[in-house]
């Protein structure tokens, strides 16, 4: 497990855009995966597997984050 996962600053939104470190990683991985898939939608399970390479998040928490970020219908 990455020692940065428990750093308190990771949960504070950035003043530039209001995103936390984890939200920024999710959006970055989503964008990269969409490009690999030729612009098609990315299944949540695929995104979850790739996000877990950076930090652990439960599938439910990822779905909630995607809904909050507007990346999910």
C-alpha positions in Angstrom: 0.0 0.0 0.0 1.2 3.5 -0.8 2.2 5.5 2.3 0.7 8.6 0.7 -2.8 7.1 0.9 -3.0 8.2 4.6 -1.6 11.7 4.2 -4.2 14.3 5.5 -3.5 16.7 2.6 -4.8 14.1 0.1 -8.3 14.7 1.3 -8.1 18.5 1.1 -9.4 20.0 -2.2 -6.9 21.9 -4.3 -7.7 25.7 -4.4 -7.2 25.8 -8.2 -10.1 23.5 -9.1 -11.5 22.0 -5.9 -10.3 18.4 -6.8 -8.7 16.1 -4.2 -5.7 14.0 -5.2 -7.8 10.9 -5.5 -10.4 12.7 -7.7 -7.6 14.0 -10.0 -6.2 10.5 -10.3 -9.7 9.0 -11.2 -10.2 11.7 -13.9 -6.7 11.1 -15.3 -7.1 7.4 -15.5 -10.6 7.8 -17.0 -9.2 10.1 -19.7 -6.3 7.8 -20.5 -8.6 4.7 -20.7 -11.1 6.5 -22.9 -8.2 7.4 -25.3 -7.1 3.8 -25.4 -10.6 2.7 -26.2 -11.0 5.2 -29.1 -13.2 7.6 -27.2 -15.7 4.9 -26.2 -17.2 4.7 -22.7 -15.2 3.0 -20.0 -16.8 0.2 -17.9 -16.7 1.1 -14.2 -15.1 -2.3 -13.4 -12.2 -1.6 -15.8 -11.7 1.9 -14.4 -11.8 0.5 -10.9 -9.1 -2.0 -11.6 -6.8 0.7 -13.1 -7.5 3.2 -10.3 -6.6 0.6 -7.7 -3.1 0.6 -9.2 -2.7 4.1 -7.7 -4.8 3.8 -4.5 -7.4 1.5 -3.1 -11.0 2.6 -3.4 -14.1 0.4 -3.0 -16.2 0.0 -6.1 -19.1 1.7 -4.3 -17.0 4.7 -3.4 -15.7 4.9 -7.0 -19.3 5.0 -8.3 -20.2 7.7 -5.9 -17.1 9.7 -6.9 -17.9 9.4 -10.6 -21.5 10.5 -10.0 -20.3 13.5 -7.9 -17.8 14.5 -10.7 -20.4 14.2 -13.4 -18.6 11.4 -15.2 -21.5 9.0 -14.9 -25.1 9.1 -16.2 
